[in-house]
């Protein structure tokens, strides 16, 4: 029996050997003798002198005295056969390290003064020797792996392999060998991760002359027997409900000891406990006892449950941005609710989304106070550090009919705490210029509820009209956010508008400028059942707008503007989504010519019917300019094909504007085109190119739209 951790430990590396290959041993029958070193002497033939026996050798040794204080014996006289000191240097054996140092010339040289340092050549050897840098030495090799494909590990091995990472090129054979040993251990680890705990692998490096890659590195893997789970035991105190751990721990006796499944099962337990009232639960270190005879492993997992807890209060420390009262506004739980780590994570995400912190964390803190039903209270400690509250932002867009549009904004997100922002905006474009100031209170008494006061001045010069408009307004909205997409959203508000606009006077047959004063109560409601706020792939959305208004120009004329929109998203495959939209609008209670041109409906453009310019569809005045209408209908369908972080979107749009109060679904105009998408973490970047079908004189041939987000 052997106790084993789940993470396998690689066996020792072994490099196979082949005769005559670099870095490998040669066999005994290799006809080529090994080269000798410089100090090696040539041995005499065996026939010249017999080997001395042990007895003769012992007799030839001089007797040794047992007296450690005895005087040293005199040295034997010099060998008379040695060459004299004044013999020429070439008469001495260069390999005889015992040759005597001669007198005279050698002593003279030793006594001579050393040459000055300036006479030495200090040029480094690497610079003194010419090197052809272009002809770098490299060895090309090919990697061959056996035994892993049957376990479906070949792709994973290739992704992690050191040999594969080297792209088949190495500076020398030693590097190839090191990579092979590393991959040998990798193969063993991968096989053990699937339950083959007796797995072995052998790496060999061989020459393969004649090929483009003269070296072959082979990893031969042998899985061995498969180990399965024997007994499975979890040591833990009782939970509520009793099956909480068992319901989330999916390993069963008899299944293979798969590392991925084991880690997933343990992770599921570590997530489920804090999500069901146990904030301090800890999953300990597993132990698997392997039986080499039955090829089974007995699994043991210790789990510390900790107290079952309920939410109580919020405390805070650090350089505070919000007090505890405002932090409580952001929570999605109440006091005495059972602890749920998902709600704690949501609170942290909501704090981060305010963009007012440089660092922020939320941690549960034990109190020991009883909360009834076998639970105790837990507080949440919010550690916060204020970050920079100001932002300078810019936005740039282009579309056919509207031209270029640039917007710059300065925001102080916490000028009026908590979360009272001041936003100053400037707009410059080919068809509009203006400025605005907005006070915005985010999370106003309720999470994701926003209160706004705004004032703006805008000059517009579009094809249908020119205008100078001032607006004062207030609005309350309850919105979806990327971290909390809500099924129901709404807004309501009030607007006071004063505008000077030119319009076509049919009675006079000319354009005349007039002033309009408008009071409006805009209302909005939305129902969202899609799967993503920025890039939906399934589900649907329904939106409805209603704005009771009064236009004062000589006399008060009350009327109502209404619009309904529905969108749907249908996944065809994992990479293709069909998306469709239908939108209808109507204005009731007033004639078209009594409406300010800016309050009429128009169609055409990137957010309307692509293929046409902005406001290009609908009735036109005798001077050829659009005059808008009291009703419209629009339709769009597109196929969103995504590959990685990019996408292609062919689409067909249709729509029309009518003078009457109800859309008639007649005289429809169509545009088609294709778009490109680049998907980012803040939504897709969109570029659409479209053209109208049955184009009429004066209409755009090609329309281009660049924006952020899907068309709908």
Secondary structure, 3 states (H helix, E strand, C coil): CEEECCCCCCCCCCECCCCCCCCCCCCCCCCCCCCCCCCCCCCCCCCCCCCCCHHHHHHHCCCCCCCCCCCCCCCCCCCCCCCCCCCCHHHCCCCCCCCCCCCCHHHHHHHCCCCCHHHCCCCCHHHHCCCCCCCCCCEEEEEEEECCHHHCCHHHHHHHCHHHHCCCEECCHHHHHHHHHHHHHHHHHHHHHCCCCCCEEEEEEEECCCCCCCEEEEEEEECCCCCEEEEEEEECCCCCCCCHHHHHCCCCCCCECCHHHHHHHHHHHHHHHHHCCCCCCEECCCEEEEECCCCEEEEEEEEECCCCEEEEEEEEEEECCCCHHHHHHHCCCCCCCECCHHHHHHHHHHHHHCCCEEEEEEEEEEEEEEEECCEEEEEEEEEEEECCCEEEEEEEEEECCCEEEEEEEEEECCCCCCCEEEEEEEEEECCEEEEEEEEEECCCCCCCEEEEEEEEEEEEECCCCEEEEEEEEEEEEECCECCECCCEEEEEEEEEEEEEEEEEECCCCEEEEEEEEEEEEEEEEEEECCCCCCCCCCEEEEEEEEEEEEEECCCEEEEEEEEEEEEEEEECCCCEEEEEEEEEEEEECCCHHHCCHHHCECECCCCCCCCCCCCCECCECCCCCECCECEEEEEEEEEEEEECCEEEEEEEEEEEEECCCCCCCCCCEEEEEEEEEEEECCEEEEEEEEEECCCCCCCCCCEEEEEECCCC
